[in-house]
Amino acid sequence: MSCSFPFDWVDAFTDTPFGGNGCAVVHDGGAVDVETCLKYTRETGLVECTFVGPSDVADAKVRYFFPTMEIPFAGHPTIASVASLLSRGVVKGPSLTLETGAGVVPIEVSPDGLITMTQNAPVFGDEVSPGLIARLSGLSDDDIIGQPQVVSTGLPFCIVALKSHDALRKATLDLDVLPEFQKGLTVNGVQVMEPYFVALGGATDAGDSFGRLLLAPPSPPEDPFTGSATGCAASYLWKHGLIDRPRYVAQQGHDLGRPGQAQVEVLGPRDAISGVKVSGQGRIVMAGEVHF
């Protein structure tokens, strides 16, 4: 017997259709099994999808899925899920909370529709050899500034700061080296994602940083905008003195024709960061029903 559930396809970190990063948000009430959620995510061709339902500890519960596995938290799907929940009247602003695998996430909604999530205090993990990152990415050691390091504000990434946009654009992902890079790299039992590359200076005059996340199959080759990695990168840049103020505008996806933008605020001093606020908009571009 098949079941039907409403869904919204939301572009996050943009107010323009077909910008930012897309996420299909399925309102399943917690009824759909994990394997079906994974199959649905693969069917959409998106990097991530969410399944939302009621919560005993927050205003709503969000489950996050890659094509290959369930993950505890993700940034752009959080913005997308909140936009969808608000649109359908399931939750109301200006303040609400989401239950996630990384804990309860506070959400603020401004009158103009800007959605702000407060990500967890960062966990700073293993440092990774610049030489290994260079082999993985096709870059030279000279392209990398600072010491690459694993950071998690809910989902772990290795943050790699690059000296220029030229270096950012020429980065590749060597799938033969990726297992060597990921071996043993975990935070709280969660496998570290592919490296998140970030360079200072925006893709446009409105931005202060420009990022990229290259992905391994079966995900698409590159993520248009990565909200969780943005929080990790902000924590890294602030802690290591690579930015001189804790508030800035992060950009990603412009070279993919899907420009996205987030307002970022690192909370607390460099040596005692208590969280990261990452803000963006969500634009619903499709709505309907899925049938499982």
MOCORPE-V919086 format. One record per helix or strand. SS is the DSSP state (helix for helix, strand for strand). FROM is the first residue (numbers start at 0). LEN is the number of residues. If there is no record, write none. Layout:
BEGIN
{{SS:FROM:LEN} {SS:FROM:LEN}}
END
This chain:
BEGIN
{{strand:3:9} {strand:20:7} {helix:33:11} {strand:48:5} {strand:59:6} {strand:69:2} {helix:74:13} {strand:94:6} {strand:102:7} {strand:114:5} {strand:122:5} {helix:129:8} {helix:140:3} {strand:143:9} {strand:155:7} {helix:164:6} {helix:174:8} {strand:185:2} {strand:189:2} {strand:195:5} {strand:208:6} {strand:221:2} {helix:226:13} {strand:246:6} {helix:253:3} {strand:259:8} {strand:274:6} {strand:281:10}}
END
